[in-house]
């Protein structure tokens, strides 16, 4: 496979390959964890859900609103939004595994009347202009072959005054570029913007920035805590998926841990489409 993902089919295969074991470790979600310090006793799924709450909390959701979950993963986040905020959610993904899993999860949670999932490429969304009140993108912009185009599509499908919140990795130091290169190659990232570059991309798409934060030390900076916590479930995961599958999963992610903990940041950005 090439070092970057070139289109929806390629991105879909990437997540079909990694999601089954990844979501098992993280309680139905795929994005990063959030631990306060090394003495934090939260489990890995609890730490991942903290990130969910932290990012979605910036959207200011109201009951009855319609949310686009752009790159919805295996569906746990959409289910949470429906239950916690009383919103309707449409999730899109290019992963067949994620699509099937998300639909099963919504049905099991009895939110199928408010939550729906469909195959969708966020480079060319199958929705009319001004369809959604809010857009959530949890670590899904990172794989965009053309980031300005994706942000333009998300802008288009938002109503005037609608909000977007996203979280993603950022470059904090390029002092040891080979480490960063291993990280980007592992995740198939075409680019790794700095926080100022993320903000510039968002503004260039037409959004008005309302809030942003850099919480890398509590996210990627806690990679050693992730490894220790995940190892506590290694035997359980190996029994379910098989030793060879777990070994391959570990091999695919080895380069993710190459950077120093201060080299990779984690940004949360919340912005609004102007009302007029």
C-alpha positions as a Python dict, from the first residue, in 0.01 Angstrom:
ca = {
    (1, 'X'): (0, 0, 0),
    (2, 'X'): (120, 354, -74),
    (3, 'X'): (219, 592, 203),
    (4, 'X'): (-102, 798, 163),
    (5, 'X'): (-464, 714, 92),
    (6, 'X'): (-573, 830, -250),
    (7, 'X'): (-952, 801, -250),
    (8, 'X'): (-1261, 659, -80),
    (9, 'X'): (-1197, 295, -176),
    (10, 'X'): (-843, 316, -42),
    (11, 'X'): (-957, 487, 279),
    (12, 'X'): (-1232, 227, 320),
    (13, 'X'): (-988, -64, 294),
    (14, 'X'): (-757, 108, 543),
    (15, 'X'): (-1034, 120, 804),
    (16, 'X'): (-1179, -221, 720),
    (17, 'X'): (-836, -356, 805),
    (18, 'X'): (-787, -174, 1135),
    (19, 'X'): (-1130, -106, 1282),
    (20, 'X'): (-1236, -451, 1412),
    (21, 'X'): (-958, -483, 1669),
    (22, 'X'): (-927, -107, 1720),
    (23, 'X'): (-1290, -64, 1824),
    (24, 'X'): (-1268, -368, 2050),
    (25, 'X'): (-986, -206, 2245),
    (26, 'X'): (-1162, 132, 2262),
    (27, 'X'): (-1522, 41, 2337),
    (28, 'X'): (-1680, 93, 1996),
    (29, 'X'): (-1483, 404, 1906),
    (30, 'X'): (-1160, 460, 1714),
    (31, 'X'): (-1030, 801, 1811),
    (32, 'X'): (-773, 901, 2067),
    (33, 'X'): (-781, 880, 2443),
    (34, 'X'): (-759, 1158, 2703),
    (35, 'X'): (-586, 1094, 3035),
    (36, 'X'): (-516, 1369, 3287),
    (37, 'X'): (-188, 1219, 3408),
    (38, 'X'): (-15, 886, 3456),
    (39, 'X'): (-206, 824, 3781),
    (40, 'X'): (-545, 858, 3609),
    (41, 'X'): (-728, 527, 3663),
    (42, 'X'): (-971, 558, 3370),
    (43, 'X'): (-990, 255, 3144),
    (44, 'X'): (-904, 292, 2777),
    (45, 'X'): (-1273, 307, 2667),
    (46, 'X'): (-1339, 565, 2938),
    (47, 'X'): (-1041, 774, 2828),
    (48, 'X'): (-1155, 756, 2466),
    (49, 'X'): (-1506, 861, 2565),
    (50, 'X'): (-1360, 1166, 2738),
    (51, 'X'): (-1237, 1281, 2399),
    (52, 'X'): (-1585, 1221, 2258),
    (53, 'X'): (-1741, 1437, 2528),
    (54, 'X'): (-1475, 1705, 2503),
    (55, 'X'): (-1513, 1750, 2128),
    (56, 'X'): (-1890, 1712, 2100),
    (57, 'X'): (-1941, 1945, 2394),
    (58, 'X'): (-1808, 2234, 2186),
    (59, 'X'): (-2092, 2199, 1932),
    (60, 'X'): (-2361, 2334, 2165),
    (61, 'X'): (-2615, 2080, 2042),
    (62, 'X'): (-2988, 2129, 2102),
    (63, 'X'): (-3266, 1868, 2096),
    (64, 'X'): (-3409, 1810, 1752),
    (65, 'X'): (-3108, 1931, 1558),
    (66, 'X'): (-2964, 1726, 1274),
    (67, 'X'): (-2594, 1638, 1298),
    (68, 'X'): (-2361, 1502, 1032),
    (69, 'X'): (-2101, 1264, 1177),
    (70, 'X'): (-1842, 1286, 900),
    (71, 'X'): (-1632, 972, 923),
    (72, 'X'): (-1857, 808, 1180),
    (73, 'X'): (-1647, 501, 1255),
    (74, 'X'): (-1832, 206, 1408),
    (75, 'X'): (-2119, 420, 1534),
    (76, 'X'): (-2074, 457, 1908),
    (77, 'X'): (-2032, 835, 1891),
    (78, 'X'): (-2353, 882, 1688),
    (79, 'X'): (-2546, 670, 1938),
    (80, 'X'): (-2406, 880, 2223),
    (81, 'X'): (-2510, 1205, 2053),
    (82, 'X'): (-2865, 1084, 2003),
    (83, 'X'): (-2902, 968, 2363),
    (84, 'X'): (-2717, 1254, 2533),
    (85, 'X'): (-2846, 1550, 2332),
    (86, 'X'): (-3169, 1429, 2171),
    (87, 'X'): (-3044, 1506, 1820),
    (88, 'X'): (-3080, 1321, 1494),
    (89, 'X'): (-2755, 1195, 1347),
    (90, 'X'): (-2653, 1091, 998),
    (91, 'X'): (-2319, 915, 991),
    (92, 'X'): (-2115, 864, 676),
    (93, 'X'): (-1820, 633, 622),
    (94, 'X'): (-1643, 465, 332),
    (95, 'X'): (-1571, 151, 537),
    (96, 'X'): (-1805, -142, 482),
    (97, 'X'): (-1715, -291, 818),
    (98, 'X'): (-1787, 35, 998),
    (99, 'X'): (-2117, 80, 817),
    (100, 'X'): (-2245, -267, 911),
    (101, 'X'): (-2122, -237, 1269),
    (102, 'X'): (-2269, 111, 1317),
    (103, 'X'): (-2613, 1, 1195),
    (104, 'X'): (-2613, -295, 1431),
    (105, 'X'): (-2502, -74, 1720),
    (106, 'X'): (-2778, 182, 1661),
    (107, 'X'): (-3038, -94, 1644),
    (108, 'X'): (-2915, -253, 1965),
    (109, 'X'): (-2930, 86, 2138),
    (110, 'X'): (-3288, 146, 2017),
    (111, 'X'): (-3201, 475, 1847),
    (112, 'X'): (-3252, 359, 1490),
    (113, 'X'): (-3534, 612, 1446),
    (114, 'X'): (-3294, 901, 1511),
    (115, 'X'): (-2961, 766, 1388),
    (116, 'X'): (-2883, 652, 1036),
    (117, 'X'): (-2567, 553, 854),
    (118, 'X'): (-2481, 548, 488),
    (119, 'X'): (-2185, 503, 260),
    (120, 'X'): (-2060, 851, 184),
    (121, 'X'): (-1745, 1018, 59),
    (122, 'X'): (-1696, 1350, 238),
    (123, 'X'): (-1516, 1479, -71),
    (124, 'X'): (-1852, 1466, -251),
    (125, 'X'): (-2136, 1439, -2),
    (126, 'X'): (-2477, 1313, -118),
    (127, 'X'): (-2669, 1587, 61),
    (128, 'X'): (-2831, 1913, -44),
    (129, 'X'): (-2696, 2250, 63),
    (130, 'X'): (-2781, 2358, 419),
    (131, 'X'): (-2897, 2011, 528),
    (132, 'X'): (-2737, 2000, 874),
    (133, 'X'): (-2732, 2209, 1189),
    (134, 'X'): (-2393, 2079, 1298),
    (135, 'X'): (-2102, 1871, 1172),
    (136, 'X'): (-1871, 1653, 1379),
    (137, 'X'): (-1542, 1519, 1242),
    (138, 'X'): (-1349, 1313, 1496),
    (139, 'X'): (-1006, 1240, 1345),
    (140, 'X'): (-1156, 1200, 998),
    (141, 'X'): (-1010, 1507, 825),
    (142, 'X'): (-659, 1365, 862),
    (143, 'X'): (-704, 1125, 570),
    (144, 'X'): (-857, 1377, 329),
    (145, 'X'): (-679, 1363, -9),
    (146, 'X'): (-780, 1729, -53),
    (147, 'X'): (-843, 1903, 279),
    (148, 'X'): (-978, 2230, 131),
    (149, 'X'): (-1229, 2035, -77),
    (150, 'X'): (-1353, 1839, 224),
    (151, 'X'): (-1390, 2150, 437),
    (152, 'X'): (-1572, 2314, 148),
    (153, 'X'): (-1818, 2025, 131),
    (154, 'X'): (-1881, 2038, 506),
    (155, 'X'): (-1937, 2412, 478),
    (156, 'X'): (-2183, 2359, 192),
    (157, 'X'): (-2405, 2109, 376),
    (158, 'X'): (-2426, 2325, 690),
    (159, 'X'): (-2710, 2573, 724),
    (160, 'X'): (-2616, 2938, 778),
    (161, 'X'): (-2524, 2969, 1144),
    (162, 'X'): (-2445, 2597, 1168),
    (163, 'X'): (-2144, 2474, 1364),
    (164, 'X'): (-1857, 2240, 1299),
    (165, 'X'): (-1622, 2081, 1552),
    (166, 'X'): (-1332, 1858, 1465),
    (167, 'X'): (-1034, 1702, 1634),
    (168, 'X'): (-715, 1581, 1476),
    (169, 'X'): (-340, 1543, 1507),
    (170, 'X'): (-107, 1837, 1463),
    (171, 'X'): (265, 1883, 1415),
    (172, 'X'): (428, 2032, 1723),
    (173, 'X'): (797, 1976, 1644),
    (174, 'X'): (982, 1864, 1334),
    (175, 'X'): (1319, 1843, 1512),
    (176, 'X'): (1338, 1470, 1432),
    (177, 'X'): (1155, 1446, 1100),
    (178, 'X'): (1217, 1073, 1054),
    (179, 'X'): (1005, 999, 1362),
    (180, 'X'): (723, 1215, 1227),
    (181, 'X'): (754, 1048, 887),
    (182, 'X'): (703, 705, 1047),
    (183, 'X'): (392, 836, 1223),
    (184, 'X'): (247, 981, 902),
    (185, 'X'): (327, 670, 700),
    (186, 'X'): (158, 446, 956),
    (187, 'X'): (-162, 652, 951),
    (188, 'X'): (-137, 718, 575),
    (189, 'X'): (-151, 1094, 634),
    (190, 'X'): (-103, 1317, 328),
    (191, 'X'): (-32, 1619, 550),
    (192, 'X'): (17, 1694, 919),
    (193, 'X'): (-81, 2059, 978),
    (194, 'X'): (29, 2267, 1274),
    (195, 'X'): (-244, 2425, 1486),
    (196, 'X'): (-209, 2760, 1304),
    (197, 'X'): (-237, 2574, 973),
    (198, 'X'): (-551, 2393, 1087),
    (199, 'X'): (-705, 2728, 1179),
    (200, 'X'): (-603, 2878, 846),
    (201, 'X'): (-759, 2589, 651),
    (202, 'X'): (-1082, 2632, 848),
    (203, 'X'): (-1098, 3008, 787),
    (204, 'X'): (-1013, 2965, 419),
    (205, 'X'): (-1318, 2739, 384),
    (206, 'X'): (-1535, 3029, 504),
    (207, 'X'): (-1582, 2935, 869),
    (208, 'X'): (-1555, 3173, 1162),
    (209, 'X'): (-1336, 3022, 1437),
    (210, 'X'): (-1504, 3030, 1777),
    (211, 'X'): (-1290, 2803, 1995),
    (212, 'X'): (-976, 2595, 1973),
    (213, 'X'): (-744, 2408, 2202),
    (214, 'X'): (-424, 2206, 2190),
    (215, 'X'): (-441, 1911, 2429),
    (216, 'X'): (-159, 1697, 2292),
    (217, 'X'): (13, 1630, 2627),
    (218, 'X'): (-300, 1455, 2756),
    (219, 'X'): (-359, 1269, 2431),
    (220, 'X'): (-57, 1157, 2227),
    (221, 'X'): (158, 1254, 2524),
    (222, 'X'): (-3, 964, 2712),
    (223, 'X'): (98, 702, 2455),
    (224, 'X'): (292, 500, 2714),
    (225, 'X'): (-22, 481, 2930),
    (226, 'X'): (-218, 358, 2628),
    (227, 'X'): (36, 82, 2567),
    (228, 'X'): (30, -30, 2929),
    (229, 'X'): (-351, -25, 2940),
    (230, 'X'): (-391, -207, 2610),
    (231, 'X'): (-145, -477, 2716),
    (232, 'X'): (-378, -553, 3006),
    (233, 'X'): (-636, -676, 2752),
    (234, 'X'): (-396, -841, 2511),
    (235, 'X'): (-483, -1201, 2595),
    (236, 'X'): (-856, -1129, 2581),
    (237, 'X'): (-828, -965, 2237),
    (238, 'X'): (-600, -1241, 2106),
    (239, 'X'): (-850, -1506, 2215),
    (240, 'X'): (-1130, -1331, 2026),
    (241, 'X'): (-945, -1242, 1704),
    (242, 'X'): (-653, -1483, 1699),
    (243, 'X'): (-286, -1433, 1775),
    (244, 'X'): (-188, -1376, 1413),
    (245, 'X'): (-452, -1104, 1364),
    (246, 'X'): (-342, -921, 1679),
    (247, 'X'): (23, -947, 1576),
    (248, 'X'): (-61, -795, 1237),
    (249, 'X'): (-263, -518, 1403),
    (250, 'X'): (37, -435, 1622),
    (251, 'X'): (270, -436, 1323),
    (252, 'X'): (48, -195, 1132),
    (253, 'X'): (56, 52, 1420),
    (254, 'X'): (419, 28, 1525),
    (255, 'X'): (522, 352, 1355),
    (256, 'X'): (242, 540, 1529),
    (257, 'X'): (448, 540, 1848),
    (258, 'X'): (776, 654, 1686),
    (259, 'X'): (753, 1030, 1760),
    (260, 'X'): (850, 1177, 2092),
    (261, 'X'): (543, 1261, 2296),
    (262, 'X'): (598, 1634, 2244),
    (263, 'X'): (617, 1609, 1864),
    (264, 'X'): (252, 1525, 1795),
    (265, 'X'): (-26, 1748, 1917),
    (266, 'X'): (-402, 1704, 1925),
    (267, 'X'): (-621, 1996, 1826),
    (268, 'X'): (-990, 2060, 1879),
    (269, 'X'): (-1142, 2334, 1664),
    (270, 'X'): (-1497, 2467, 1675),
    (271, 'X'): (-1623, 2709, 1411),
    (272, 'X'): (-1943, 2847, 1261),
    (273, 'X'): (-2076, 2909, 912),
    (274, 'X'): (-2169, 3278, 896),
    (275, 'X'): (-2541, 3345, 929),
    (276, 'X'): (-2544, 3562, 619),
}
